[in-house]
Amino acid sequence: MDISMIKLATSLTAMIILSTASASAHHVNMPDKSELTRILLRYYKSPKEAQALCDEMRKSPDDPLTQGFLLLHAQYPEEARDAFDRKINAAPACADAYAFRSFADDNLHKPDEMLDSAKKAVELQPNAPGIRLSLAFTYLRSKQLEQSLTEIDKAITLDPSNALPHVLRAECYLLMHRSGDGLKECEIARSLNNCISLVPSETARILIESAWDPLSDAGALKKDKFSVPVPDKSDTSTVKDHDLFLRKLGLAVQEFSEDLKASYSKALPYADKAIKLDPTALNPHCQKAVCLNGLERKHEALAQWNRAARLAPRSPWTHLGKAYLLKSMERWDDCIRECDVVLKLAPSQAAAHKLKADCYYEKGKYEESAKEREAGQQVR
């Protein structure tokens, strides 16, 4: 099992994975009604809000709010933010423009602006569940989890039938090492609405990532499994104790590996369910690829990463996930090429330099390996 590849799942924390864009103009096609509604749900609009906003956007395709949202979804956050600014200048009371701008700020790595945008949206429209959840998401991304939970509670009060606040609460619990509570929230969300992709996707995410969390209340990597006292090697009288320690440690590692596979086996159907509900949502495809790799089904995992890359060609994470897998398959040249794609999209991605360094080392190109390792250290 390739630990580096599986632990990549912890990098998929963001519910929406986007990347930085250039400043040139881009034409973005309008999705059909059902697809646009599903996309709006990914940004935590309630089903009612998503349907209403979908109708409004399709009636006004040239409106800056519509153009900004489509650019945001197409992974052009800089241009999206410009469009939202134009909408705000024309309609200063448009809460959705501020809310969506907070997502663009998130993808542009502007945490202060992200929070300011989300707070302004709530100030303008405090009784809209989706607006509240945009602020909750902003707090979550800033690791201000208690503030996020407070906003989630307010969103539930505004619309008790909405499943999405429970999805975000589950994500908060995951980050608080309360995976068991997170899975319970997913059950509540599923009981409210079993047709939203984010619900099974969050369940898959918790099952995958809690497995690696030693502080989790539901993970495979629990400290008590490795709490075997380490004997003093300098004391020859403890040789038998040392042998016993190694045997117990080996059994613990084997048990952990089996527990990990069990977690991936449990998560895989939820990822499949999420894909069925929303075939173009990126996260479930990434989750499925991670599960398949964890189950030693590497060729299927590679095909899944390829699907993810086609869905989001501008997301460096899809290419990085594929690169990790290619390295585990000892396809050094393919891994290097994939890392070059990552670095073109995200020049400061140190992990891609490290992967290239490892591949060059395996190929016996030690000078190139050293250069890549140094480059990775410089961008940290």
N, C-alpha and C positions, 0 to 999 in steps of 0.2 A: 504494500500500500504506500503511495507517494504522499507523505505527510504535507509537504509544501503545497501540493495541488489541493488537497482537501481543505487545508487551513485558509486557502484563498477565499473560502466561503465567508470568512469573517470580514472580508473587505467589501462585501455586498450589503453593508448596513443600510445605505440609502435605499428608500423604497422606489426611487426613480433614479436611474443611472444615466447621466447625460455628460457631455463633454464640451469643451470650449470651441467656439466657432470663429471663423475669420470675419472680417468686416464687409465682405462683398455681399451683394444682394443674392437671394436664393428664392426660387419659386417652390412653393409647397402646395401640394394638391389637397383639396378638401376631402376628408374621409366621408364615407356614407354615414347615414344617420346612426345606425347601430354601432358602428366602429367609433364614431366621435363620442357617443354616449359612454362607451366603455373606457375611452381614453380619459374623459372627464372624471370618471369614478376613480381612476388612479391618482388623481389630484385631490381626492377626499371630498368631492362633491357628493351629496346624498343622491340617491336615485332620482328623486323629484327635482332637485336642483340641476342635476346633469341633463335630464330631459329638457327642462326649460331653457337652459343655457345652450344646449345643442340646437334647439329650434332657432334661438336668437342668432347664433353664429352662422347657421346655414342661410338665414335670411339676409345677413350682412357680412358676406365673405371679405369685403374690402375694409371693414372696420378695423382700426388698429388693435382692438382687443382680440378679435378673431385672428388677425395676422400674427399677432404676438404669441397667441397660444399655439398656433400651428407651427411657428418657428421654434418655440420651446420644445414641443413634442418631437420636432425633427432634429433636435440637438444643436440648435443655433441660439444659445442663451444670450449672447451679446446683442444680436439683432432683435431677439424677442424682447429684451429689456428696453431697447430703443422704442419698439412699437408700444410697449406698455406706457412708457413715458409720454408718447404722443397722445395716447388715450387719456392719461391723467391730465395733461395740459388742456385737452378739449373737454373733458368731463371730470373735474376734480373730485366729484363724489362717487366715482365708480370704484366700489370696494373690490370687485373681482380683479381689476387692473393691478391694484396693490397686492392682492393675494397671490396672483400668478407671478407678479414681479418678484415676490419673495422666493419662489422656486427658481427663477432665473438667477437671483442673487446667490442662492445656495450652490448652484452649479458653476457659478463664477467665483466661488470661494470668498464671498463677501459676507461674513456672518453678521456684522453690525447692520449693514444695509438690509440683509434678509430679515432680521428681527424688526427693524424700523418699518419695513413694508408691511409685514404681517400685523403688527400692532395698529398701523394706520387703517388697514382693512377692517379690523375689529371695531375700531373707533367709529368708522363710517356705517358699519352694518353688524351690530353686536348680536343680533338675534338670528343670524344665518348659520346653521350647523357647519356648512362647508368652510365658511370664513373662520369660525372658531377652530376648526381642525387644521387650517393652514397655519394658525398661530401655534397650535399644539405640536404640529410637525416641526415648526421652526425651533421651538424649545427643545424638542427631542434631538434635533440635529446639533444643537448647541450643548447637548448633554445636561440640560436643565430639566431633569426628569420630573421633579415634583411640580414645577410650573406647568409642564406638559400635561401631567395628570389632572391638574386643576382645570385646565382648558378643556380636556376631554370630558370631565364630569359636567361642565357647562354645556357642552355639545349634546351629551346624552339627555340632559334636562330639556333642551330645546327640541329634541326629536328622539324619544325613547325607542322608536322602531328602527333607527338607523344602525346598521351593523358596523359601519366604518370606525366610529369611536372606539369600539371594542378591539378592532384590529390595531389601532394605534396604542391602545392601552396594553395589548399583548406585547407590542414592540418595546414599550417602556419597561415592562416586567422582564423581558429578555435581557435588556441592558442592565437591569438591577439584579441579575442572577436569580430571578424568580421564574424560571421557565415553566414550572408546574402551574403557577398562576396564569402565565401567559397562554398555555394550552387551554386552560379553563375559559379564558376570554375568547379564544378562537371558537370554542364550543358555543358560547353565547352568541357570537357573531353568526355562526353557522345556523343557529336556531332562528335568528332574525331574518337572514337572507343567505340562502345557499347558492345564489347565482352570481355572486361577485367574486371575481378572480382573486382579489386581494386576500380573501378569507382563507382558502386552502393554501395560497402562496405563503402567507404568514405562518401557518401551521408547519409547512415544510421547512421554512427558515428556522423556526424554533427547534425543531427536531434535529436539524443539521448542526446548528451552531452551538446549542446547549451541550451537545455531545463532547465538545472540546473545552467547555468551561468548568474548571475545577471547583468553582464556587456555586455552580448551578445546583438547584434542588432536584433536577431531573436529568442531569447529564451522565455520560458514560465515564468521563474523566473525573472521578471522585478521589479526593485525597486519601480516604481511608483504604483505598485499594493499594496504595503505595506506601503505607505507613509501617513497613517492615523495618525494625531497628537495624542500622548499619553497624556491623561488628568492627572492632579494631583490628586492621590487617597486621599491625606490628606485633600483636599478641598471638604467638603460634598456637596457644591453647584454644583459640577461637576459630581454627580452620573449619571445623565442622559447622560452626555457626555461620561462617562466611559462605560455605557451600549451600547451607539451608537458605540463606538470604538470597543467593543467586537463583535458586530454584523457585522461591516464592515470588521474586521479582519477575522471572520469566513467565510464571503462571499469571501474574497480574497484567503483564503486557499482552499476553494472549487473550485474557478475558476482556481487556480494554478493546483490543482489535475486534473481537466478536461483538462487543456491545456497540462499537462504531458501525459495523455492518448492519446490525439490527436497527440502529437509528436511521441509516440510509434506506433500508428496506421499508421502514415505516413512512419516511418522508416522500419517497418516490411516487406513490399513488396520489398524494396531495399535489405535488408538482404537476403531474399529468392532469389532474382535475382542473388546476388553475389554467393550464394551457388550453384545455378544452373550452373553458368558459371565455377565455380571452387569448386567442392564438397569437396575437402580436405583442402581448405583454412580455417584456424582456426578462424580468426576474425569475419567473417560473422556468424558463428555458435554461438559465444559468444554474438554478437549483437542481434541475434534472441532470445536467451535465456533471455537477459535483457528486450527486448520488450515484450515477452510473460509474464514475471513476472510483468512488469508494467501494463499490461492489465488484471492482476489478473488471468491469466491462468497458475497457478503454476505447475500443473502436466505436462503440455506440456513443460513448462520451464525446469523442472527437466529432462525430456527426452532429451531436447536439450543440457543441460549441460553434460549429459552422453555421447552424441555424440561428443561433444567438447573434453571431457576427453579421449575418445577412439582415436581421431585424434592426440592429443598431450598429451600423458600420463605423460610426463616429465615436462609439464608446470604447475607451481604451481597456476597460475591464474585460470585455468579451475576448479581445485579442490576447490580453494577459492570461486569462484563464486557459485559452487554447495553447498558449506558449508553455505554461507549466505542464500541461498534459503531454505536449510533444516532447518536452525534455524527459519526462518519465518514461516515454516510449523510446528514448535514445535516438530521436530524430533531430540531431543537433542542428543541421542546416535549416530545417523547417522551423525550428524553434527560434533561431536567430532572425529569420525573415519575419516571423510574427512579432518578435520584439522590436524590430525596426518600425513596424506599423504602429506599435504602442508608442514608441518615442516620437513618431511624427505627430501623433494626436496629443501626447502628453510628455513633452520633453523633460519634465522634472520627475518622471517615474523611475525611481532608483531600482525597483525590483526588476525592471526590464534589463537594465545594465548588468545586474547581478546574474540574471539568467544567461545573458550573452557571454559573460565571463566564464560561467560554468561550462557552457557548451564549447567555447574556444579551448578551454583547458582539456576537455575530453577529446577534442580533435588534435591535441598536441600543439596548438598554436598559443604558446604561453605568453608571448609578447602582447598579442591581441587581448588575451584574457586579462592581463595586468592593466591594460589601458581601460577596458570596460569596467573593471572593479574600481579603478581610480575615478572614472567618470561617475559611477554610482555614488561614491562617497562625496563627491563635490556637489551633487544636487540634493543631498539629504537636508 
